[in-house]
Amino acid sequence: MKNKGITLIALIIIIVVLLILAGITIGRLSGEDGIIGNSNKAKEQAEIENEKEVVEQATVEAMGKGKYGNISKNNLEAAIDKIVGEGKTEVEETGNKFTVYFIESKRYYEIDNDGNVGDYQLAAEDKNPGDITKDENGNLLDGSQEHPYEINCIEDLIIFSNMTNGKGIKIENGTAVEIMNKTNFANKYVVLKRNLNFNSKFSYADSQRKDIGDVNGDGSIDTLIDEMTKKEEGCYGFYPIGVQEFYNGNFNGNNYRIDNMYVRNREEQGCWGLFGKITGNVENITVSGEVLVETSNYNGTSVAGIAGFAVGKVENCINEVNITASGYGVAGIVGRNYSNSILIQNCINRGNIMNNSESTAGIIGRLEKYVEVINCYNEGKIDGRTSIGGIVGDVCGNSNGKIFNCYNIGEINSKKAMVINGVGGIVGRIRTNCNIIIKNVYNTGKTYLSYTGNGAICGVLHDNTATIEIKNGYYSSDSWNIAVGNKEDTQYDVTKMEKMDFEIIKNQFNSYIDSPEDGIDTTKWKKWIVTGGKLIFEN
């Protein structure tokens, strides 16, 4: 008897012919943007939305069971398990956040103390963790702009630091080997490929590994996550990129975050932060955590959340690191520059900063050559001994600079004041033979001082060779009673307001940006908007 059934090959041919007759090509069917590809994307998006909804629902339930509306790990785990079943997720507490990890999809969601649920992130997966010359799939990278070195996990970040400093361990073909020489990153590019959280095991390829050695310098070898998070006496945390030698390459954070970084100085002097010293470019990164620097050698020490010492360019960086230090140059973005110029653009400080020495600020602590600060602001609390500013702390060494389109709303204080101080909402102190040009700035942050040299815009001019030029400067009357310490407001283009009229300030700022009568190039300046009663930059 003949088989009258249709063969599989014939069936496929019929389907293809029907698709062609319907005007659908194989490419449109199977390509990345084809029908099947788009269907898979839609399915994945639906899964993501469902996961986030589960986390949000469980968070509300956990907060409802908390005594003061707070979240506990046990309550969050119980709420998640009730919705999706046991064994489907992992919950962990990572510093000041909680993380919910979906085992099957390998996606996780972070929850802050207010119950806000962030967008999904993928757990770190890297076939060659610790080898930045290979991507997460093992493909070779040459550090060019087209094929930059990649940071895919905490191991990559640690080894990258080791390579810049020329010591410690690196990974070659999966094996830990001792570094004998510093790697020169001149004209090389390094990119961050995902958010990293030192407190989360999902940011490590293997948080329990021990082959990278005594990374935190406490004399013992623990699991890698313990090496990076222990804060006991003698534990120094993450060793910054470029402490022993300058990092002279290009680093792009791709608008990702590095959270819960802990840095403590392990030498008497040096430069501390995510980066120690840079002579290249750093951009598009947000950093949170804590930096502690204890030293008696103030002159040789500078500290910041992003870079302790920098020349070159720092752009689109946000500091949320809280800093307690002693140094000549302590700030949120850059501690100090010396001998060469630096451009700091589109940067924000949200960290609280305490310096037991001089030259402290939200953006750059100590300026000793030339700096341009554009489109930056500070909202952190800044405290020091002398030369303290919301944007720039100290201008010295026959230097000059420009502060354009900036503002401060953070408290500026001097709890350990010296006789000649300098506490200002924008710049703290301008020394002998130094000059600062300021345009389009405002300050509402209160400035406090127990001695002399206080101003809502500039704290003090050291002598008659120190000069400041101001265009469109505004300040609130409760920040301080004069713009520049010991000077009359009539000497400058400044306006004191009992109540800040942000509409007036916005219009004045934007008018100047559109038509700068003094010929200043304003093409990189951001426009201003008033929203929610605040005057901020337009996106």
C-alpha positions in Angstrom: 0.0 0.0 0.0 1.4 3.4 -1.0 2.1 5.9 1.7 -0.3 8.8 1.0 1.1 11.0 3.8 3.0 14.2 3.0 6.8 14.0 3.6 8.6 16.5 5.9 10.6 18.0 3.0 7.4 18.5 0.9 5.8 20.2 3.9 8.7 22.6 4.3 8.6 23.5 0.6 4.9 24.2 0.8 5.4 26.5 3.8 8.2 28.4 2.0 6.1 28.8 -1.1 3.1 30.0 0.9 5.4 32.5 2.7 6.8 33.8 -0.6 3.3 34.1 -2.0 2.3 36.1 1.0 5.3 38.4 0.4 7.3 37.2 3.4 11.0 36.4 2.7 13.1 33.9 4.8 15.2 36.9 5.9 12.1 38.7 7.2 11.0 35.5 9.0 14.3 34.5 10.7 16.5 37.7 10.9 17.1 39.6 14.1 14.3 42.0 13.1 12.3 39.4 11.4 8.9 38.0 12.6 10.5 35.3 14.8 13.1 37.7 16.2 10.5 40.3 17.0 8.3 37.6 18.6 11.2 36.5 20.8 11.9 40.1 21.8 8.2 40.6 22.7 8.3 37.4 24.8 11.4 38.5 26.6 10.0 42.0 27.3 6.8 40.4 28.7 9.0 38.2 31.0 10.9 41.3 32.2 7.7 43.2 32.9 6.3 40.3 34.8 9.5 39.8 36.9 9.6 43.5 37.8 5.9 43.5 38.7 6.5 40.5 40.9 9.4 42.3 42.7 7.3 45.5 43.1 4.4 43.6 44.5 6.6 41.6 46.9 8.3 44.8 48.0 5.0 46.5 48.9 4.1 43.4 50.9 7.5 43.3 52.7 7.3 47.0 53.6 3.8 46.5 54.9 5.1 43.9 57.3 8.0 46.0 58.4 7.7 47.7 61.8 8.5 51.1 60.3 7.7 50.3 56.7 11.2 49.0 56.3 12.2 46.0 54.2 13.8 42.9 55.7 15.4 40.1 53.8 13.1 37.5 55.4 9.9 39.4 54.6 11.0 40.0 51.0 11.9 36.3 50.5 8.6 35.1 51.9 6.6 37.6 49.7 8.5 36.5 46.6 8.2 32.8 47.3 4.4 33.2 47.8 4.1 34.7 44.3 6.4 32.6 42.2 7.1 29.6 44.4 10.1 28.5 46.4 13.4 27.9 44.7 12.8 30.3 41.7 14.6 33.3 43.1 17.5 34.3 45.4 17.3 37.4 47.6 20.4 39.1 49.1 21.1 42.2 51.0 23.8 44.3 49.2 24.8 47.3 51.4 21.9 49.7 51.4 19.9 47.7 48.8 18.2 44.4 48.3 18.7 42.2 45.2 16.2 39.8 43.8 17.7 37.3 41.3 15.6 35.1 39.0 17.5 31.9 38.6 16.1 30.8 35.3 16.4 34.1 33.4 19.6 35.2 35.2 18.2 38.6 35.6 18.1 40.6 38.9 16.5 43.7 40.2 17.7 46.0 42.9 15.5 47.6 45.5 16.5 50.8 47.5 15.5 51.7 51.0 12.5 53.6 49.7 11.1 50.5 47.9 12.0 51.7 44.4 12.7 48.8 42.1 15.4 49.4 39.4 15.4 48.1 35.9 16.7 44.6 35.3 20.3 43.7 35.1 22.0 40.5 34.0 24.3 38.6 36.4 27.9 38.8 35.3 28.8 36.0 33.0 32.4 36.0 31.6 34.2 33.1 29.9 37.5 34.8 30.8 37.0 36.6 34.1 40.0 38.8 35.0 41.2 39.0 31.4 40.1 42.4 29.9 41.7 41.5 26.6 38.8 39.1 25.9 35.1 39.9 25.8 32.5 38.0 27.8 32.4 35.4 25.0 36.1 34.9 24.7 36.7 37.0 21.6 40.1 38.8 21.5 40.2 42.6 22.0 43.1 44.9 21.1 42.2 48.0 23.1 41.4 50.1 20.0 38.4 52.4 19.8 36.7 49.8 17.6 37.6 46.8 19.9 38.2 48.3 23.4 39.2 46.2 26.4 36.1 45.3 28.5 35.2 45.3 32.1 32.4 42.6 32.5 32.8 41.7 36.2 34.6 42.7 39.4 37.5 40.4 38.6 38.1 42.4 35.4 38.1 45.7 37.4 40.6 44.4 39.9 43.0 43.0 37.3 42.7 46.2 35.3 43.8 48.1 38.4 46.7 45.6 38.9 47.8 46.1 35.3 47.9 49.9 35.6 49.9 49.6 38.9 52.3 46.9 37.7 51.8 44.6 40.6 49.6 41.8 41.9 47.9 39.1 39.9 46.6 39.0 36.3 44.8 36.2 34.5 46.3 34.6 31.4 44.4 31.7 29.7 42.5 31.1 32.9 45.6 30.9 35.1 46.6 33.5 37.7 50.1 34.8 37.1 52.2 37.5 38.9 52.4 40.9 37.1 56.0 41.9 36.5 55.5 45.2 34.6 53.0 48.0 34.4 50.8 48.0 31.3 50.9 51.1 29.2 47.4 52.1 28.2 48.3 55.2 26.2 45.9 55.5 23.2 44.0 52.5 24.5 40.3 52.3 25.3 38.6 50.5 28.2 34.8 50.2 28.5 32.5 49.1 31.3 29.9 46.7 30.1 27.5 46.5 33.0 26.6 47.8 36.4 28.9 46.4 39.1 28.3 46.2 42.8 31.1 45.2 45.1 28.6 43.9 47.7 26.7 41.6 45.2 27.8 38.2 44.2 26.0 38.7 40.9 28.7 41.2 39.9 31.5 38.6 40.2 32.0 35.7 37.8 33.0 33.8 41.0 32.7 35.7 44.2 34.2 32.8 46.2 37.5 32.5 44.3 40.8 33.0 46.1 43.4 32.8 43.3 43.6 36.6 42.8 45.4 36.8 46.2 45.5 39.3 49.0 43.7 42.0 47.1 42.8 44.2 50.1 46.3 44.1 51.6 45.3 42.8 55.1 47.8 40.0 55.0 45.4 37.1 54.5 43.6 35.6 51.5 39.8 35.4 51.8 37.1 34.9 49.2 37.1 37.7 46.6 33.9 39.3 47.8 35.2 39.3 51.4 38.5 40.8 50.1 36.5 43.7 48.6 34.0 44.3 51.3 35.7 43.8 54.7 36.2 47.1 56.5 38.0 45.9 59.7 41.2 47.6 60.7 43.9 46.7 58.3 41.6 46.0 55.4 42.1 48.4 52.6 39.4 47.5 50.0 39.8 48.2 46.3 43.2 49.4 45.2 42.6 52.3 42.8 43.4 52.3 39.1 46.7 54.1 38.6 48.1 54.7 42.1 51.7 53.7 41.4 51.7 55.0 37.9 49.4 57.4 35.9 46.5 55.8 34.0 47.1 57.3 30.6 44.3 55.7 28.6 40.6 56.3 27.9 37.9 54.9 30.1 34.2 54.9 29.2 31.7 53.8 31.8 28.9 53.7 29.3 26.6 55.3 31.9 26.8 52.3 34.1 27.5 52.3 37.9 30.1 51.0 40.2 28.5 50.7 43.6 29.7 50.1 47.2 33.3 50.7 46.4 35.5 50.8 49.5 38.9 52.4 49.3 41.3 53.0 52.2 44.9 54.3 51.8 47.6 51.7 52.4 50.5 54.1 51.9 51.3 57.2 53.8 50.8 59.4 50.7 49.2 59.0 47.3 46.1 59.6 45.2 42.9 57.8 46.0 39.5 57.2 44.4 38.2 54.9 41.7 41.3 56.2 39.9 44.4 57.4 41.7 46.1 59.4 39.0 45.0 59.9 35.4 46.5 61.8 32.4 43.8 60.6 30.0 40.0 60.7 29.7 37.4 59.3 32.0 33.7 59.6 31.2 30.2 58.3 31.7 30.5 56.6 35.1 28.6 56.8 38.5 30.4 55.7 41.6 29.1 55.1 45.1 30.7 53.8 48.3 33.2 55.1 50.9 36.8 56.4 50.8 38.8 56.8 54.0 42.3 58.3 53.8 44.3 58.8 57.0 47.7 60.4 56.7 50.0 63.0 58.2 51.5 63.8 54.8 48.8 66.1 53.5 50.9 67.6 50.8 51.4 64.3 49.0 47.8 63.2 49.2 44.7 64.0 47.1 41.4 62.2 47.1 38.1 62.0 45.1 35.4 59.7 44.2 36.4 59.6 40.5 40.1 60.6 40.4 42.5 61.8 43.2 44.7 63.6 40.7 43.8 64.3 37.1 44.8 66.1 34.0 43.0 65.7 30.7 39.2 65.4 30.7 36.6 64.1 33.1 33.1 64.2 31.6 29.6 63.0 32.5 30.7 61.5 35.9 28.7 61.4 39.1 30.1 60.9 42.5 28.0 59.4 45.3 31.0 58.3 47.4 31.2 59.6 50.9 34.8 60.7 51.7 36.6 61.3 54.9 40.2 62.3 54.3 43.3 64.4 55.0 44.8 65.9 51.9 45.8 68.9 49.7 42.9 68.4 47.3 39.8 66.5 48.3 36.6 66.5 46.2 33.8 64.5 44.7 35.1 64.4 41.1 38.8 65.4 41.1 41.0 66.0 44.1 43.8 68.0 42.5 45.4 69.0 39.2 49.0 70.1 38.8 51.3 71.2 35.9 48.7 70.6 33.2 45.1 71.7 32.4 41.9 69.7 32.9 38.4 70.0 31.6 35.6 68.8 33.9 32.3 68.8 32.2 28.7 67.6 33.0 29.7 66.2 36.4 27.7 66.0 39.7 28.8 65.5 43.3 26.2 63.9 45.7 28.7 62.6 48.2 29.4 64.1 51.6 33.0 65.2 51.9 35.1 65.8 55.1 38.7 66.9 54.7 40.9 67.4 57.8 43.3 69.5 55.7 42.9 72.2 53.0 41.4 72.5 49.5 38.0 70.8 49.6 35.1 71.0 47.1 32.3 69.2 45.4 33.9 69.1 42.0 37.7 69.9 42.2 39.5 70.5 45.4 42.8 72.1 44.5 43.6 73.8 41.2 47.3 74.4 40.5 47.4 75.1 36.8 44.3 75.6 34.6 40.8 74.2 34.8 37.5 74.6 33.0 34.4 73.5 34.9 31.3 73.5 32.7 27.7 72.3 33.5 28.5 70.9 36.9 26.8 71.1 40.3 27.2 70.0 43.9 24.5 68.9 46.3 26.7 67.1 48.9 27.8 68.5 52.3 31.3 69.8 52.1 33.5 70.3 55.2 37.1 71.1 55.7 39.7 73.3 57.4 40.4 76.0 54.8 39.7 76.8 51.1 36.3 75.1 50.8 33.9 75.5 47.9 30.8 74.0 46.3 32.5 73.7 42.9 36.3 74.6 43.4 38.0 74.7 46.8 41.4 76.3 46.3 43.0 78.2 43.4 46.8 78.5 43.9 50.2 78.3 42.3 49.7 81.2 39.8 46.8 79.4 38.3 43.6 80.5 36.6 40.4 78.8 35.6 36.8 79.2 34.4 33.6 78.1 36.1 30.8 78.2 33.6 27.1 77.2 34.0 27.4 75.7 37.5 25.5 75.7 40.7 25.7 74.6 44.4 22.9 73.6 46.7 25.0 71.7 49.2 26.0 73.0 52.7 29.6 74.4 52.8 31.1 74.3 56.2 34.4 74.7 58.1 34.3 72.9 61.4 38.1 72.9 61.7 38.6 76.5 60.6 42.0 78.2 60.3 42.6 82.0 60.7 42.6 82.6 56.9 39.8 80.4 55.7 37.8 80.8 52.6 34.4 79.2 52.5 32.3 79.9 49.3 29.3 78.5 47.6 31.1 78.3 44.3 34.9 78.8 45.0 36.5 78.8 48.4 39.8 80.7 48.1 41.7 82.5 45.3 45.4 82.9 46.1 48.2 85.3 45.1 48.5 85.9 41.3 45.5 83.7 40.5 42.3 84.5 38.6 38.9 82.8 38.2 36.3 83.8 35.6 32.7 82.8 36.7 29.7 83.0 34.4 26.1 81.7 34.9 26.3 80.4 38.4 24.0 80.3 41.4 24.2 79.2 45.0 21.5 78.4 47.6 23.7 76.3 49.8 24.4 77.8 53.2 28.0 78.6 54.0 29.3 78.5 57.6 32.5 79.9 59.0 33.9 80.6 62.5 36.7 83.0 61.4 37.0 85.2 58.3 36.7 84.9 54.6 33.1 83.9 53.7 31.1 84.5 50.6 28.0 83.1 48.8 30.0 82.9 45.5 33.7 83.2 46.6 35.0 82.9 50.1 38.1 85.0 50.0 40.6 86.7 47.7 44.0 86.2 49.4 45.4 89.6 48.4 45.1 92.3 45.8 46.8 90.2 43.1 44.0 87.6 43.4 41.1 88.4 41.1 37.7 87.1 40.2 35.4 88.1 37.3 31.7 87.3 37.7 28.9 87.4 35.1 25.4 86.4 36.0 26.0 85.4 39.6 23.0 84.8 41.8 22.7 83.7 45.5 20.1 83.4 48.2 20.3 85.8 51.1 20.2 82.9 53.6 23.3 81.3 52.1 25.5 84.3 53.1 25.1 88.1 53.1 27.7 89.0 50.5 28.9 87.4 47.2 32.7 87.7 47.7 34.3 87.7 51.1 35.1 91.2 52.4 34.1 92.8 49.1 31.1 94.9 48.1 28.5 93.3 45.7 28.6 96.4 43.6 32.1 95.4 42.3 30.6 92.3 40.6 27.7 91.3 38.4 25.9 89.5 41.2 22.3 89.5 42.5 21.2 88.6 46.0 17.6 87.3 46.4 15.6 87.0 49.5 13.6 84.4 47.6 15.2 82.8 44.6 13.2 83.6 41.5 14.3 80.8 39.3 12.3 82.0 36.3 14.3 85.2 36.2 17.6 83.4 36.7 16.7 80.8 34.0 15.9 83.5 31.4 19.1 85.5 32.2 21.2 82.3 31.9 19.7 81.1 28.7 19.8 84.6 27.1 23.5 84.8 27.8 24.0 81.2 26.3 22.1 82.3 23.2 23.9 85.6 22.8 27.2 85.9 24.8 28.1 89.6 24.3 31.7 89.0 25.4 32.4 86.4 22.7 32.6 83.3 25.0 32.0 80.0 23.2 28.9 78.6 24.8 28.2 75.7 22.4 28.9 73.1 25.2 26.8 74.9 27.8 23.5 73.3 28.7 20.3 75.3 28.7 18.3 75.7 31.9 14.8 74.8 32.9 12.6 75.2 36.0 10.8 72.1 37.1 9.4 71.1 40.5 10.5 74.5 41.9 14.1 73.7 41.0 16.4 75.3 38.5 18.3 72.5 36.7 20.0 71.7 33.4 17.9 70.7 30.4 18.6 67.2 29.3 
